[in-house]
Amino acid sequence: MHYALMLWAFAGKFGLWAAPVVIAEVVATVANTPITSIDLAHEMERMQRKKVVLRDKRNLKSHALDNLIGRAIIDVIAREESVTISPERIQNAIRREMDLRGILREEEFKKVVRRDLGLEFEEYKQELAQQLKTQQVLQLRVSVPNPTPSQVEEWYRQNKNRVGKKYTFRMIFMPVHGNELQVSYKMREARAQAAGSAAAFAKAAAQYSQHPSKARGGLMGEMRLDQIAQIDPVLASAVSNTPVGTVSQVFVGANGGYYCVRVESAKPIELDEIYDNVRAILYSQNEQIEYARWLKEQRKRIAVTIFAKDYQE
């Protein structure tokens, strides 16, 4: 049976009912809840903006429809379990994300969301609410095995070269509070003085930098790239691409300020330093596997009907 949502327009001037206009075809139903062609178009556009990598060779439309069906199933289970996500819980999750990124103002965070995720803030909040709902449903309905210590160690052995390093570096930082050209000039002047040696860089940092590290010659202790990225992701990229014992060019960070760095050392990260991180990665992988298995079972239990003709199973 073909389903469609229809809009009837009344031609009041002539006292006649106009012909029905199809505005949104129903492409699937989940427990009598319709998923429309408009929903599908929005999801496909969202995936393209976020540059989502498809999991298999099926077309984008099929992946997008699967996403929508999965969310609808989560909504069905959430109603069965009386799961609700309050605005306060969403706001707390946003604050945690801001803290992780070292962002103090919500307006600045909105810019980061738009830049990194390609989402407007209200759309981000909707996605966050759906993620929180999904997590709660999984906790109630899905059993996820914990990674064993041997699995964590095996992952580290296989990925040791990709884990990265921890860096000791010095930096000079100048925010822009007015004349950017003047700041740029002073940074070039600072770099010229700092380029000779570690001692020269420390002296220049103490003189020019406006970061608290200036008190110790710009020195930043051993940090992983993910930790540096919490200060500024562009800074993390610059540190990873600057050879040990050399000074970077002056560059502008994600926060709009000017930086210059000197990398003092780069050491391998040991397993005990990132054990919890590796365990979290493996748990997330297990969770995705169990979620996919559970979702497949729910699609059999809950009435799911697909009308889209070019859907690829």
LUMPA-42316 format. One record per residue (C-alpha): residue number from 1; residue in one letter; x, y, z. Coordinates in Angstrom, 2 decimals, always signed. Example, Ala and Ser with C-alpha at 12.3 -4.5 7.8 and 13.67 -1.06 7.14 Angstrom:
+-----+----+---------+---------+---------+
:   i : aa :       u :       v :       w :
+-----+----+---------+---------+---------+
:   1 :  a :  +12.30 :   -4.50 :   +7.80 :
:   2 :  s :  +13.67 :   -1.06 :   +7.14 :
+-----+----+---------+---------+---------+
***
This chain:
+-----+----+---------+---------+---------+
:   i : aa :       u :       v :       w :
+-----+----+---------+---------+---------+
:   1 :  m :   +0.00 :   +0.00 :   +0.00 :
:   2 :  h :   +1.27 :   +3.48 :   -0.86 :
:   3 :  y :   +1.17 :   +5.98 :   +1.95 :
:   4 :  a :   +1.53 :   +9.75 :   +1.68 :
:   5 :  l :   +0.95 :  +12.77 :   +3.82 :
:   6 :  m :   -1.34 :  +15.20 :   +2.03 :
:   7 :  l :   -2.04 :  +18.90 :   +2.30 :
:   8 :  w :   -5.44 :  +20.09 :   +1.13 :
:   9 :  a :   -5.49 :  +23.72 :   +0.06 :
:  10 :  f :   -8.79 :  +25.57 :   +0.12 :
:  11 :  a :   -9.33 :  +28.06 :   -2.67 :
:  12 :  g :  -11.45 :  +30.43 :   -0.63 :
:  13 :  k :  -11.69 :  +32.99 :   -3.39 :
:  14 :  f :  -13.60 :  +30.53 :   -5.57 :
:  15 :  g :  -15.20 :  +28.45 :   -2.83 :
:  16 :  l :  -13.59 :  +25.30 :   -4.20 :
:  17 :  w :  -11.32 :  +22.61 :   -2.74 :
:  18 :  a :   -8.08 :  +22.29 :   -4.67 :
:  19 :  a :   -6.56 :  +18.95 :   -5.65 :
:  20 :  p :   -4.48 :  +17.19 :   -2.99 :
:  21 :  v :   -0.78 :  +18.06 :   -2.96 :
:  22 :  v :   +1.67 :  +15.38 :   -1.84 :
:  23 :  i :   +4.18 :  +17.08 :   +0.44 :
:  24 :  a :   +5.89 :  +14.11 :   +2.09 :
:  25 :  e :   +5.80 :  +10.49 :   +1.08 :
:  26 :  v :   +6.08 :   +7.94 :   +3.88 :
:  27 :  v :   +9.17 :   +5.83 :   +3.20 :
:  28 :  a :   +8.92 :   +3.58 :   +6.29 :
:  29 :  t :   +6.93 :   +3.01 :   +9.46 :
:  30 :  v :   +8.16 :   +1.84 :  +12.85 :
:  31 :  a :   +5.39 :   +0.67 :  +15.17 :
:  32 :  n :   +2.92 :   +2.85 :  +13.22 :
:  33 :  t :   +5.23 :   +5.89 :  +13.47 :
:  34 :  p :   +5.88 :   +7.26 :   +9.96 :
:  35 :  i :   +9.28 :   +8.19 :   +8.57 :
:  36 :  t :   +8.79 :  +10.61 :   +5.70 :
:  37 :  s :  +10.77 :  +11.52 :   +2.62 :
:  38 :  i :  +11.41 :  +14.90 :   +4.27 :
:  39 :  d :  +12.92 :  +13.16 :   +7.33 :
:  40 :  l :  +15.06 :  +11.06 :   +4.99 :
:  41 :  a :  +16.25 :  +14.05 :   +2.97 :
:  42 :  h :  +17.22 :  +15.89 :   +6.17 :
:  43 :  e :  +19.15 :  +12.86 :   +7.46 :
:  44 :  m :  +21.02 :  +12.42 :   +4.17 :
:  45 :  e :  +21.93 :  +16.11 :   +4.15 :
:  46 :  r :  +23.10 :  +15.90 :   +7.77 :
:  47 :  m :  +25.31 :  +12.90 :   +7.00 :
:  48 :  q :  +26.86 :  +14.70 :   +4.04 :
:  49 :  r :  +27.58 :  +17.81 :   +6.12 :
:  50 :  k :  +29.23 :  +15.67 :   +8.80 :
:  51 :  k :  +31.12 :  +13.71 :   +6.11 :
:  52 :  v :  +29.96 :  +10.40 :   +7.58 :
:  53 :  v :  +31.92 :   +7.40 :   +6.30 :
:  54 :  l :  +29.51 :   +4.70 :   +5.14 :
:  55 :  r :  +29.86 :   +1.33 :   +6.86 :
:  56 :  d :  +29.41 :   -0.73 :   +3.68 :
:  57 :  k :  +28.81 :   -0.37 :   -0.08 :
:  58 :  r :  +25.10 :   +0.35 :   +0.20 :
:  59 :  n :  +23.89 :   +3.76 :   -0.94 :
:  60 :  l :  +23.64 :   +6.82 :   +1.31 :
:  61 :  k :  +19.85 :   +6.68 :   +1.26 :
:  62 :  s :  +19.82 :   +3.18 :   +2.77 :
:  63 :  h :  +22.24 :   +4.15 :   +5.54 :
:  64 :  a :  +20.23 :   +7.28 :   +6.31 :
:  65 :  l :  +16.98 :   +5.30 :   +6.49 :
:  66 :  d :  +18.62 :   +2.75 :   +8.80 :
:  67 :  n :  +19.65 :   +5.62 :  +11.09 :
:  68 :  l :  +16.10 :   +6.92 :  +11.23 :
:  69 :  i :  +14.67 :   +3.44 :  +11.86 :
:  70 :  g :  +17.21 :   +2.92 :  +14.66 :
:  71 :  r :  +16.23 :   +6.19 :  +16.32 :
:  72 :  a :  +12.55 :   +5.34 :  +16.03 :
:  73 :  i :  +13.17 :   +1.96 :  +17.66 :
:  74 :  i :  +15.07 :   +3.68 :  +20.49 :
:  75 :  d :  +12.07 :   +5.97 :  +20.94 :
:  76 :  v :   +9.74 :   +2.95 :  +21.17 :
:  77 :  i :  +11.92 :   +1.26 :  +23.83 :
:  78 :  a :  +12.37 :   +4.56 :  +25.67 :
:  79 :  r :   +8.59 :   +4.86 :  +25.98 :
:  80 :  e :   +8.38 :   +1.26 :  +27.22 :
:  81 :  e :  +11.04 :   +2.00 :  +29.85 :
:  82 :  s :   +9.72 :   +5.52 :  +30.66 :
:  83 :  v :  +13.08 :   +7.02 :  +29.67 :
:  84 :  t :  +13.07 :  +10.81 :  +29.38 :
:  85 :  i :  +15.94 :  +13.23 :  +28.83 :
:  86 :  s :  +15.47 :  +16.51 :  +30.68 :
:  87 :  p :  +16.80 :  +19.88 :  +29.46 :
:  88 :  e :  +18.98 :  +19.98 :  +32.59 :
:  89 :  r :  +20.64 :  +16.70 :  +31.63 :
:  90 :  i :  +21.37 :  +18.00 :  +28.14 :
:  91 :  q :  +22.84 :  +21.20 :  +29.56 :
:  92 :  n :  +25.02 :  +19.22 :  +31.99 :
:  93 :  a :  +26.35 :  +17.15 :  +29.08 :
:  94 :  i :  +27.15 :  +20.34 :  +27.17 :
:  95 :  r :  +29.01 :  +21.75 :  +30.18 :
:  96 :  r :  +31.07 :  +18.56 :  +30.48 :
:  97 :  e :  +32.01 :  +18.78 :  +26.80 :
:  98 :  m :  +32.95 :  +22.44 :  +27.22 :
:  99 :  d :  +35.11 :  +21.57 :  +30.23 :
: 100 :  l :  +36.89 :  +18.84 :  +28.27 :
: 101 :  r :  +37.68 :  +21.32 :  +25.51 :
: 102 :  g :  +38.65 :  +24.08 :  +27.93 :
: 103 :  i :  +35.87 :  +26.37 :  +26.64 :
: 104 :  l :  +34.33 :  +28.82 :  +29.11 :
: 105 :  r :  +31.66 :  +30.59 :  +27.06 :
: 106 :  e :  +28.71 :  +28.88 :  +25.35 :
: 107 :  e :  +28.91 :  +31.27 :  +22.38 :
: 108 :  e :  +32.46 :  +30.08 :  +21.72 :
: 109 :  f :  +31.32 :  +26.46 :  +22.02 :
: 110 :  k :  +28.58 :  +27.09 :  +19.44 :
: 111 :  k :  +31.25 :  +28.20 :  +16.98 :
: 112 :  v :  +33.26 :  +25.04 :  +17.67 :
: 113 :  v :  +30.17 :  +22.85 :  +17.09 :
: 114 :  r :  +29.50 :  +24.61 :  +13.79 :
: 115 :  r :  +33.15 :  +24.33 :  +12.71 :
: 116 :  d :  +33.93 :  +20.77 :  +13.84 :
: 117 :  l :  +30.54 :  +19.05 :  +13.42 :
: 118 :  g :  +28.87 :  +21.13 :  +10.72 :
: 119 :  l :  +25.80 :  +21.51 :  +12.96 :
: 120 :  e :  +23.84 :  +24.45 :  +14.23 :
: 121 :  f :  +23.58 :  +24.48 :  +18.02 :
: 122 :  e :  +19.90 :  +23.50 :  +18.25 :
: 123 :  e :  +20.53 :  +20.56 :  +15.92 :
: 124 :  y :  +23.54 :  +19.58 :  +18.07 :
: 125 :  k :  +21.33 :  +19.64 :  +21.20 :
: 126 :  q :  +18.78 :  +17.38 :  +19.47 :
: 127 :  e :  +21.50 :  +14.91 :  +18.52 :
: 128 :  l :  +22.90 :  +15.04 :  +22.05 :
: 129 :  a :  +19.46 :  +14.29 :  +23.51 :
: 130 :  q :  +19.13 :  +11.30 :  +21.18 :
: 131 :  q :  +22.59 :  +10.05 :  +22.16 :
: 132 :  l :  +21.75 :  +10.30 :  +25.87 :
: 133 :  k :  +18.47 :   +8.47 :  +25.30 :
: 134 :  t :  +20.25 :   +5.74 :  +23.31 :
: 135 :  q :  +22.87 :   +5.32 :  +26.05 :
: 136 :  q :  +20.20 :   +4.93 :  +28.72 :
: 137 :  v :  +18.23 :   +2.41 :  +26.65 :
: 138 :  l :  +21.41 :   +0.41 :  +26.03 :
: 139 :  q :  +22.17 :   +0.35 :  +29.76 :
: 140 :  l :  +18.69 :   -1.04 :  +30.42 :
: 141 :  r :  +18.39 :   -3.51 :  +27.54 :
: 142 :  v :  +21.85 :   -4.46 :  +26.21 :
: 143 :  s :  +24.60 :   -6.40 :  +27.97 :
: 144 :  v :  +28.06 :   -5.22 :  +26.86 :
: 145 :  p :  +31.11 :   -7.35 :  +27.78 :
: 146 :  n :  +33.99 :   -5.55 :  +29.48 :
: 147 :  p :  +37.40 :   -5.80 :  +27.75 :
: 148 :  t :  +39.88 :   -8.08 :  +29.52 :
: 149 :  p :  +43.40 :   -6.90 :  +30.48 :
: 150 :  s :  +44.88 :   -9.19 :  +27.82 :
: 151 :  q :  +42.66 :   -7.59 :  +25.16 :
: 152 :  v :  +43.80 :   -4.13 :  +26.27 :
: 153 :  e :  +47.46 :   -5.21 :  +26.09 :
: 154 :  e :  +46.96 :   -6.79 :  +22.66 :
: 155 :  w :  +45.33 :   -3.61 :  +21.32 :
: 156 :  y :  +48.28 :   -1.56 :  +22.62 :
: 157 :  r :  +50.83 :   -3.89 :  +20.97 :
: 158 :  q :  +49.03 :   -3.69 :  +17.64 :
: 159 :  n :  +48.52 :   +0.07 :  +17.76 :
: 160 :  k :  +51.60 :   +1.28 :  +19.64 :
: 161 :  n :  +52.94 :   +3.17 :  +16.64 :
: 162 :  r :  +49.59 :   +4.92 :  +16.21 :
: 163 :  v :  +49.08 :   +5.78 :  +19.87 :
: 164 :  g :  +51.30 :   +8.82 :  +19.54 :
: 165 :  k :  +53.78 :  +10.47 :  +21.84 :
: 166 :  k :  +53.91 :  +12.78 :  +24.83 :
: 167 :  y :  +55.60 :  +16.10 :  +24.24 :
: 168 :  t :  +57.53 :  +18.60 :  +26.29 :
: 169 :  f :  +57.46 :  +21.97 :  +24.57 :
: 170 :  r :  +57.73 :  +25.69 :  +25.10 :
: 171 :  m :  +55.30 :  +28.21 :  +23.68 :
: 172 :  i :  +54.83 :  +31.91 :  +23.19 :
: 173 :  f :  +51.19 :  +33.01 :  +23.04 :
: 174 :  m :  +49.67 :  +36.40 :  +22.29 :
: 175 :  p :  +45.90 :  +36.95 :  +22.19 :
: 176 :  v :  +44.44 :  +39.53 :  +19.82 :
: 177 :  h :  +42.78 :  +42.39 :  +21.71 :
: 178 :  g :  +42.74 :  +45.14 :  +19.12 :
: 179 :  n :  +45.39 :  +45.73 :  +16.46 :
: 180 :  e :  +46.05 :  +42.29 :  +14.99 :
: 181 :  l :  +48.78 :  +43.62 :  +12.70 :
: 182 :  q :  +50.70 :  +44.86 :  +15.73 :
: 183 :  v :  +50.33 :  +41.46 :  +17.46 :
: 184 :  s :  +51.55 :  +39.70 :  +14.31 :
: 185 :  y :  +54.59 :  +41.99 :  +14.15 :
: 186 :  k :  +55.47 :  +41.42 :  +17.82 :
: 187 :  m :  +55.16 :  +37.64 :  +17.35 :
: 188 :  r :  +57.59 :  +37.72 :  +14.44 :
: 189 :  e :  +59.94 :  +39.76 :  +16.60 :
: 190 :  a :  +59.58 :  +37.24 :  +19.44 :
: 191 :  r :  +60.25 :  +34.28 :  +17.14 :
: 192 :  a :  +63.39 :  +35.92 :  +15.75 :
: 193 :  q :  +64.75 :  +36.24 :  +19.29 :
: 194 :  a :  +63.58 :  +32.71 :  +20.29 :
: 195 :  a :  +64.98 :  +30.72 :  +17.37 :
: 196 :  g :  +68.56 :  +30.30 :  +18.58 :
: 197 :  s :  +68.26 :  +27.87 :  +21.51 :
: 198 :  a :  +66.06 :  +26.63 :  +24.33 :
: 199 :  a :  +67.49 :  +29.38 :  +26.55 :
: 200 :  a :  +66.77 :  +32.02 :  +23.92 :
: 201 :  f :  +63.20 :  +30.74 :  +23.52 :
: 202 :  a :  +62.68 :  +30.76 :  +27.30 :
: 203 :  k :  +63.92 :  +34.35 :  +27.49 :
: 204 :  a :  +61.63 :  +35.43 :  +24.62 :
: 205 :  a :  +58.65 :  +33.65 :  +26.18 :
: 206 :  a :  +59.24 :  +35.43 :  +29.51 :
: 207 :  q :  +59.35 :  +38.75 :  +27.67 :
: 208 :  y :  +56.58 :  +38.40 :  +25.09 :
: 209 :  s :  +54.17 :  +35.59 :  +25.99 :
: 210 :  q :  +50.82 :  +36.35 :  +27.63 :
: 211 :  h :  +50.24 :  +32.75 :  +28.77 :
: 212 :  p :  +50.77 :  +31.71 :  +32.43 :
: 213 :  s :  +53.64 :  +29.47 :  +31.25 :
: 214 :  k :  +55.75 :  +32.61 :  +30.64 :
: 215 :  a :  +56.80 :  +32.40 :  +34.32 :
: 216 :  r :  +58.72 :  +29.20 :  +33.44 :
: 217 :  g :  +60.01 :  +30.33 :  +30.07 :
: 218 :  g :  +56.96 :  +29.07 :  +28.19 :
: 219 :  l :  +57.60 :  +25.50 :  +29.31 :
: 220 :  m :  +54.67 :  +23.07 :  +29.14 :
: 221 :  g :  +55.16 :  +19.68 :  +30.86 :
: 222 :  e :  +54.79 :  +16.28 :  +29.20 :
: 223 :  m :  +51.45 :  +16.22 :  +27.43 :
: 224 :  r :  +49.69 :  +13.92 :  +24.97 :
: 225 :  l :  +48.29 :  +15.46 :  +21.80 :
: 226 :  d :  +44.71 :  +15.02 :  +23.04 :
: 227 :  q :  +45.65 :  +17.01 :  +26.15 :
: 228 :  i :  +47.29 :  +19.74 :  +24.07 :
: 229 :  a :  +44.22 :  +19.83 :  +21.83 :
: 230 :  q :  +42.13 :  +20.76 :  +24.86 :
: 231 :  i :  +44.15 :  +24.00 :  +24.95 :
: 232 :  d :  +43.90 :  +24.48 :  +21.19 :
: 233 :  p :  +43.62 :  +21.85 :  +18.41 :
: 234 :  v :  +45.79 :  +23.94 :  +16.06 :
: 235 :  l :  +48.46 :  +24.08 :  +18.77 :
: 236 :  a :  +48.38 :  +20.26 :  +19.01 :
: 237 :  s :  +48.86 :  +19.97 :  +15.25 :
: 238 :  a :  +51.79 :  +22.40 :  +15.32 :
: 239 :  v :  +53.51 :  +20.53 :  +18.17 :
: 240 :  s :  +53.17 :  +17.17 :  +16.40 :
: 241 :  n :  +54.61 :  +18.61 :  +13.17 :
: 242 :  t :  +57.57 :  +20.47 :  +14.71 :
: 243 :  p :  +60.77 :  +18.37 :  +14.94 :
: 244 :  v :  +62.42 :  +18.08 :  +18.35 :
: 245 :  g :  +64.85 :  +20.94 :  +19.01 :
: 246 :  t :  +63.34 :  +23.26 :  +16.42 :
: 247 :  v :  +61.00 :  +26.25 :  +16.49 :
: 248 :  s :  +57.74 :  +26.46 :  +14.54 :
: 249 :  q :  +56.67 :  +29.35 :  +12.38 :
: 250 :  v :  +54.21 :  +31.81 :  +13.90 :
: 251 :  f :  +50.66 :  +30.50 :  +13.49 :
: 252 :  v :  +47.11 :  +31.46 :  +14.44 :
: 253 :  g :  +45.25 :  +29.10 :  +16.77 :
: 254 :  a :  +41.61 :  +28.09 :  +16.76 :
: 255 :  n :  +41.01 :  +30.71 :  +19.47 :
: 256 :  g :  +42.31 :  +33.47 :  +17.18 :
: 257 :  g :  +45.50 :  +34.07 :  +19.17 :
: 258 :  y :  +49.07 :  +33.87 :  +17.83 :
: 259 :  y :  +51.46 :  +31.05 :  +18.80 :
: 260 :  c :  +55.03 :  +29.97 :  +18.33 :
: 261 :  v :  +56.37 :  +26.70 :  +19.80 :
: 262 :  r :  +59.66 :  +24.91 :  +20.37 :
: 263 :  v :  +59.46 :  +21.13 :  +20.92 :
: 264 :  e :  +61.97 :  +19.93 :  +23.55 :
: 265 :  s :  +61.19 :  +16.18 :  +23.58 :
: 266 :  a :  +58.82 :  +13.54 :  +22.20 :
: 267 :  k :  +58.56 :  +10.20 :  +24.02 :
: 268 :  p :  +56.43 :   +7.09 :  +23.43 :
: 269 :  i :  +53.27 :   +6.84 :  +25.50 :
: 270 :  e :  +53.31 :   +3.78 :  +27.78 :
: 271 :  l :  +50.28 :   +1.55 :  +28.25 :
: 272 :  d :  +49.80 :   +2.40 :  +31.92 :
: 273 :  e :  +49.37 :   +6.08 :  +30.95 :
: 274 :  i :  +46.47 :   +5.35 :  +28.60 :
: 275 :  y :  +45.12 :   +2.06 :  +29.95 :
: 276 :  d :  +41.70 :   +3.54 :  +30.76 :
: 277 :  n :  +41.56 :   +5.22 :  +27.33 :
: 278 :  v :  +42.30 :   +1.94 :  +25.52 :
: 279 :  r :  +39.78 :   +0.11 :  +27.67 :
: 280 :  a :  +37.19 :   +2.75 :  +26.78 :
: 281 :  i :  +37.94 :   +2.32 :  +23.07 :
: 282 :  l :  +37.48 :   -1.45 :  +23.29 :
: 283 :  y :  +34.31 :   -1.10 :  +25.36 :
: 284 :  s :  +32.91 :   +1.31 :  +22.77 :
: 285 :  q :  +33.67 :   -1.23 :  +20.04 :
: 286 :  n :  +31.93 :   -3.97 :  +22.02 :
: 287 :  e :  +29.00 :   -1.65 :  +22.60 :
: 288 :  q :  +28.64 :   -0.94 :  +18.87 :
: 289 :  i :  +28.72 :   -4.66 :  +18.07 :
: 290 :  e :  +26.12 :   -5.52 :  +20.71 :
: 291 :  y :  +23.98 :   -2.53 :  +19.76 :
: 292 :  a :  +23.94 :   -3.59 :  +16.08 :
: 293 :  r :  +23.00 :   -7.15 :  +17.10 :
: 294 :  w :  +20.28 :   -5.92 :  +19.47 :
: 295 :  l :  +18.91 :   -3.48 :  +16.89 :
: 296 :  k :  +18.63 :   -6.27 :  +14.34 :
: 297 :  e :  +16.59 :   -8.30 :  +16.84 :
: 298 :  q :  +14.34 :   -5.31 :  +17.61 :
: 299 :  r :  +13.62 :   -4.77 :  +13.91 :
: 300 :  k :  +12.15 :   -8.27 :  +13.93 :
: 301 :  r :  +10.20 :   -7.73 :  +17.16 :
: 302 :  i :   +8.85 :   -4.26 :  +16.41 :
: 303 :  a :   +6.75 :   -3.78 :  +13.27 :
: 304 :  v :   +9.09 :   -2.14 :  +10.77 :
: 305 :  t :   +7.83 :   -1.67 :   +7.21 :
: 306 :  i :   +9.94 :   -0.09 :   +4.46 :
: 307 :  f :   +8.26 :   +1.45 :   +1.38 :
: 308 :  a :  +11.32 :   +3.08 :   -0.21 :
: 309 :  k :  +11.81 :   +1.30 :   -3.53 :
: 310 :  d :  +15.59 :   +1.78 :   -3.76 :
: 311 :  y :  +16.36 :   +0.73 :   -0.17 :
: 312 :  q :  +19.27 :   -1.72 :   -0.03 :
: 313 :  e :  +19.14 :   -4.23 :   +2.82 :
+-----+----+---------+---------+---------+
***
